[in-house]
């Protein structure tokens, strides 16, 4: 593990799941394709980035490509544990 205990991860995930359980949203196509163009990430990955921007929430990922392409919104588990 990267400095975050399993119990901490479960608590974080349960909190997020409760908070967003009723908001099932798909990302809009235009922002996704714009992210693809500027980042060179796959459309699949850019859907997550576009949705995080749209919801104004951090994109928590261990994907190096996403972390490098979207440093203003993407963070890894280590950064989450510190904050």
Secondary structure by P-SEA (a helix, b strand, c coil): cccccaaaaaaaaaaaaaacccccccccaaaaaaaaaaccccaaaaaaaaaaaaaccccccccaaaaaacccccccaaaaaac
